[in-house]
Amino acid sequence: MFRVSNQNLSVSLDVVFATPLAYDSGRLVTVAKSALEQFAAHGLRPNGIFQNPGDQLFNYELSFALFNNQAHFRLSGERLFVTIQNARTEVDVKTLIDVLVGSQKCFPNDTACRTNFQAVAHGVFAKEEEFNAFFAPFTDLTNDIVDGGRIIFVKEKDWPLKVRLSFERSTVFKNGVFVTWWTEQNGLVNLENFKEIADKFGKSLQKTGLEINFGQA
């Protein structure tokens, strides 16, 4: 098993509504109040929540940011999109999960939707020799293949849906690997769902012989 140190984990949550939600000022006020309740501890204030009414039917948006714009929340008539960047340590990852769970709590549990979850990370090998050894199987100089990576789909028998995983050399960090995970599920995602997704992502990566270590703060 090769182990790498996480340098930069980012996640995105894309909640696509089964039926577009028409503009409803009362519902947006409720969402905004819920957001203040969920994220006050992370510095969200009323003047940090913005509404763009658009044409006030489906083309509208409610948005706010956290952590010096490292996290963004955008609600439109078709979807809720949340993205969080630059998680480094286990503490960062815990905060990241808290924010994702909190964003889901801004909506009724019976909201009909499909949730897409994607995470990307850069990990660095401790030694250049390990980096070279991990990527060696993806080159074939006799056929002029000088570099490569892998895309796989993993679905264990107790998982309802598959995980798409890809990795290649990082273009940002020396002796680094760039990893992307993606999966989806029906409905909103709660804390237990996120724990399950994180576990699936970790297990899917381990099947390729790679493991990411998140250091302490």
C-alpha positions as CSV (number, residue, x, y, z in Angstrom):
1,M,0.0,0.0,0.0
2,F,1.3,3.4,-1.0
3,R,0.5,6.3,1.4
4,V,0.4,10.0,0.5
5,S,-0.1,13.1,2.6
6,N,-3.1,15.2,1.7
7,Q,-2.2,18.7,0.5
8,N,-5.5,20.1,-0.6
9,L,-8.9,18.5,-0.4
10,S,-11.9,20.1,-2.0
11,V,-15.5,18.9,-2.2
12,S,-18.7,19.9,-4.0
13,L,-22.3,19.0,-3.3
14,D,-24.8,19.4,-6.1
15,V,-28.4,18.9,-5.0
16,V,-30.6,18.8,-8.1
17,F,-34.3,19.3,-7.4
18,A,-36.7,16.8,-9.0
19,T,-39.0,19.7,-9.9
20,P,-37.7,23.2,-10.2
21,L,-38.6,25.4,-7.3
22,A,-40.4,28.6,-8.3
23,Y,-39.4,31.9,-6.5
24,D,-41.0,32.0,-3.1
25,S,-39.9,34.9,-0.8
26,G,-41.2,33.1,2.3
27,R,-39.2,29.9,1.5
28,L,-36.1,31.9,0.8
29,V,-36.4,33.7,4.1
30,T,-36.8,30.4,5.9
31,V,-33.7,29.0,4.1
32,A,-31.7,32.2,5.0
33,K,-32.8,32.0,8.7
34,S,-31.8,28.3,8.8
35,A,-28.4,29.2,7.3
36,L,-27.8,31.8,10.0
37,E,-28.7,29.2,12.6
38,Q,-26.5,26.5,11.1
39,F,-23.4,28.7,10.3
40,A,-23.4,31.5,12.9
41,A,-20.5,29.6,14.6
42,H,-18.6,29.9,11.4
43,G,-19.0,33.6,11.1
44,L,-22.1,33.9,8.9
45,R,-24.0,37.2,9.6
46,P,-27.3,38.5,8.0
47,N,-25.3,41.0,5.8
48,G,-23.4,38.1,4.4
49,I,-26.4,36.5,2.7
50,F,-27.3,37.8,-0.7
51,Q,-30.3,37.4,-2.9
52,N,-30.4,38.0,-6.6
53,P,-34.1,37.9,-7.6
54,G,-33.5,37.5,-11.3
55,D,-36.8,37.3,-13.1
56,Q,-38.4,36.0,-9.8
57,L,-39.7,32.8,-11.3
58,F,-37.0,30.2,-11.6
59,N,-34.0,32.5,-12.4
60,Y,-33.1,33.6,-8.9
61,E,-30.3,32.9,-6.5
62,L,-29.5,33.0,-2.8
63,S,-25.9,32.8,-1.8
64,F,-23.3,33.3,0.9
65,A,-19.7,32.4,1.6
66,L,-17.7,31.2,4.6
67,F,-14.0,30.9,5.6
68,N,-12.8,33.9,3.5
69,N,-14.5,32.6,0.4
70,Q,-13.2,29.1,0.7
71,A,-16.7,27.8,1.0
72,H,-19.7,28.9,-1.2
73,F,-23.4,28.2,-1.0
74,R,-25.7,28.9,-3.9
75,L,-29.4,28.1,-4.2
76,S,-31.3,28.5,-7.4
77,G,-34.6,27.3,-8.8
78,E,-33.0,24.1,-10.0
79,R,-30.3,23.2,-7.5
80,L,-28.4,23.8,-4.3
81,F,-24.6,23.9,-5.0
82,V,-22.1,23.9,-2.1
83,T,-18.3,23.9,-2.6
84,I,-15.5,23.9,0.0
85,Q,-11.8,24.2,-0.9
86,N,-8.4,23.7,0.7
87,A,-9.1,21.3,3.6
88,R,-5.7,20.1,4.9
89,T,-6.0,18.4,8.3
90,E,-8.5,16.1,10.0
91,V,-9.9,19.1,11.8
92,D,-10.5,20.8,8.4
93,V,-12.3,17.7,7.1
94,K,-14.5,17.6,10.2
95,T,-15.4,21.2,9.7
96,L,-16.0,20.5,6.0
97,I,-18.5,17.7,6.8
98,D,-20.2,19.9,9.4
99,V,-20.8,22.6,6.8
100,L,-22.1,20.1,4.2
101,V,-24.5,18.6,6.8
102,G,-25.6,22.1,7.9
103,S,-26.4,23.1,4.3
104,Q,-28.7,20.1,4.0
105,K,-30.5,21.1,7.2
106,C,-31.7,24.3,5.5
107,F,-34.3,22.3,3.6
108,P,-37.2,20.0,4.6
109,N,-36.2,16.4,4.7
110,D,-38.9,15.5,2.1
111,T,-37.3,17.7,-0.6
112,A,-37.4,15.6,-3.7
113,C,-33.9,15.7,-5.3
114,R,-30.8,13.9,-6.4
115,T,-27.5,14.6,-4.7
116,N,-24.2,14.4,-6.5
117,F,-21.0,14.4,-4.4
118,Q,-17.5,15.0,-5.7
119,A,-14.2,15.3,-3.9
120,V,-10.8,16.1,-5.3
121,A,-7.4,15.9,-3.5
122,H,-3.7,16.3,-4.1
123,G,-1.6,13.9,-2.2
124,V,2.2,13.8,-2.0
125,F,4.4,10.7,-1.7
126,A,7.1,10.8,1.0
127,K,9.8,9.6,-1.4
128,E,10.3,10.1,-5.1
129,E,11.0,6.4,-5.5
130,E,7.4,5.6,-4.2
131,F,6.0,8.1,-6.6
132,N,7.8,6.6,-9.5
133,A,6.9,3.1,-8.4
134,F,3.2,3.9,-8.1
135,F,2.9,5.4,-11.6
136,A,5.3,3.0,-13.3
137,P,2.5,0.5,-14.4
138,F,0.8,3.2,-16.4
139,T,3.7,3.8,-18.8
140,D,4.8,1.7,-21.8
141,L,7.8,3.2,-23.5
142,T,7.8,0.5,-26.2
143,N,4.4,1.9,-27.3
144,D,5.4,5.5,-26.7
145,I,3.1,5.8,-23.6
146,V,5.2,8.1,-21.4
147,D,2.6,8.8,-18.7
148,G,-0.8,7.8,-17.5
149,G,-3.3,7.3,-14.7
150,R,-6.5,5.3,-14.1
151,I,-10.3,5.6,-14.1
152,I,-12.3,2.9,-12.2
153,F,-15.8,2.4,-11.0
154,V,-16.1,0.6,-7.6
155,K,-19.3,-0.9,-6.3
156,E,-19.2,-3.3,-3.4
157,K,-22.2,-5.6,-2.9
158,D,-23.5,-3.6,0.1
159,W,-23.2,-0.2,-1.6
160,P,-26.4,0.9,-3.4
161,L,-24.4,3.0,-6.0
162,K,-21.0,2.9,-7.5
163,V,-18.1,5.3,-6.9
164,R,-16.2,6.7,-9.8
165,L,-12.5,7.2,-9.1
166,S,-9.7,8.6,-11.2
167,F,-6.1,9.5,-10.5
168,E,-3.1,10.9,-12.4
169,R,0.1,12.8,-11.6
170,S,-0.5,16.1,-9.9
171,T,0.5,19.2,-11.9
172,V,0.6,21.3,-8.7
173,F,2.8,19.3,-6.3
174,K,6.1,17.5,-6.9
175,N,5.8,13.8,-6.4
176,G,2.1,14.2,-6.1
177,V,-1.1,12.5,-7.2
178,F,-4.4,14.1,-8.2
179,V,-7.4,12.1,-7.1
180,T,-11.1,12.6,-8.0
181,W,-14.1,10.7,-6.5
182,W,-17.7,11.0,-7.5
183,T,-21.0,9.3,-6.5
184,E,-24.7,10.2,-6.1
185,Q,-27.7,9.2,-4.1
186,N,-31.4,10.0,-4.0
187,G,-32.6,12.6,-1.5
188,L,-30.7,14.9,0.9
189,V,-27.5,13.7,2.7
190,N,-27.3,13.5,6.5
191,L,-24.3,13.0,8.7
192,E,-24.4,9.2,8.5
193,N,-24.7,9.4,4.7
194,F,-21.5,11.6,4.6
195,K,-19.7,9.1,6.9
196,E,-20.7,6.3,4.5
197,I,-19.6,8.3,1.5
198,A,-16.2,9.1,3.1
199,D,-15.8,5.4,3.9
200,K,-16.6,4.4,0.3
201,F,-14.2,6.9,-1.1
202,G,-11.4,5.7,1.2
203,K,-12.1,2.0,0.4
204,S,-12.3,2.6,-3.4
205,L,-8.9,4.3,-3.3
206,Q,-7.3,1.5,-1.3
207,K,-8.4,-0.9,-4.0
208,T,-5.9,0.9,-6.3
209,G,-3.1,0.4,-3.7
210,L,-3.2,4.0,-2.4
211,E,-4.2,5.7,0.8
212,I,-4.4,9.3,1.8
213,N,-3.3,10.5,5.2
214,F,-4.8,13.7,6.7
215,G,-2.4,15.2,9.2
216,Q,-3.2,16.8,12.5
217,A,-3.8,20.5,12.8
